């Protein structure tokens, strides 16, 4: 359902050149707009909390230090990235990190699994023994929901108006520092 709403919000924002939340306020009044905005903000806060906790749990698995100690550090790191790194740099870094997913393809190729059984299990998923259907559907919905992050609704509903504002502002000092760091890392000779 959120996919349909996000797609519709993108179309409306593109055609009207206005944010969807602005149109909701105009059409149904301030109370409906406030309820819509507060609901969206609540879902975004919950999603961000879950993601920060997930990163903290991942770091706990690597370091054996309690995730409760990592949560504030991860939240601070997220704040630094959101506040100081410009969108283009963030988009490029995340895109390059996405290439790491090819590790799965190489791993499957290297371990030489039974490809027929692999395709059969992928085409006909089944509930593992010892687990009930509710658990299976919970994980399926969690994985699916994780791919359609709720805060993308804000992105689609804005109609790209924020990108024009960011593009019009002069480069800030922190953005220049990040760009210099990546340029220096790229131009430095590799160590062998």
C-alpha positions, 0 to 999 in steps of 0.5 A, spaced: 500 500 500 505 504 501 508 503 494 502 505 491 501 511 495 509 513 494 508 512 487 501 517 487 505 522 491 510 522 486 506 523 480 501 529 484 508 532 486 510 532 479 504 535 476 502 540 481 509 542 483 507 542 490 508 538 496 503 532 497 502 535 504 501 542 502 495 539 497 492 535 503 492 541 507 489 545 502 484 540 500 482 537 507 484 542 512 489 543 517 487 538 522 487 533 516 494 535 514 497 535 521 494 528 522 497 526 516 504 529 517 504 527 524 503 520 522 508 520 517 513 523 522 512 518 527 513 512 522 519 515 520 522 516 527 520 509 528 524 507 522 530 511 524 530 508 531 530 501 528 535 502 523 540 505 528 539 499 533 540 495 527 547 498 526 548 498 533 547 490 533 551 489 527 557 492 531 555 488 537 556 482 533 563 484 531 566 487 537 562 484 543 561 490 546 553 491 548 549 495 543 546 499 548 553 503 548 553 503 540 546 506 539 548 513 541 555 513 537 551 510 531 546 516 532 551 521 532 555 518 526 548 519 522 547 526 525 554 528 522 553 524 515 546 528 515 548 534 517 555 535 514 555 531 507 552 534 501 547 529 498 551 528 491 557 525 495 552 521 500 548 518 494 555 516 490 558 513 497 551 509 498 551 507 490 558 504 491 557 501 497 551 497 494 556 494 489 558 490 495 552 486 494 556 483 488 559 479 493 553 474 494 554 473 486 561 471 487 560 467 493 555 463 490 559 462 484 565 460 488 561 455 493 558 451 487 551 450 490 546 445 487 543 450 482 537 446 481 535 446 488 537 453 489 532 455 483 527 450 486 527 453 493 527 460 490 521 459 486 517 455 491 519 458 498 516 454 504 516 455 511 522 452 515 520 446 520 519 449 527 517 455 525 510 457 524 507 461 518 506 468 522 513 468 524 515 467 516 510 472 514 513 477 519 520 476 516 517 477 509 514 483 511 520 486 515 524 485 509 519 487 504 518 493 508 525 495 509 526 496 502 521 501 501 523 505 507 517 510 509 521 516 509 522 515 501 514 518 502 517 525 504 522 524 498 517 523 493 511 527 495 516 533 495 517 533 488 524 534 488 523 541 490 529 540 495 534 538 490 533 545 487 534 548 493 540 544 495 543 545 488 542 553 489 546 554 495 553 555 495 558 549 497 559 549 505 565 548 508 564 541 511 562 539 504 568 541 501 572 538 506 569 531 505 570 532 497 578 534 499 578 527 503 575 523 497 579 526 492 586 525 496 584 518 497 583 517 490 589 521 488 594 518 493 598 512 490 596 505 492 600 501 497 602 494 495 
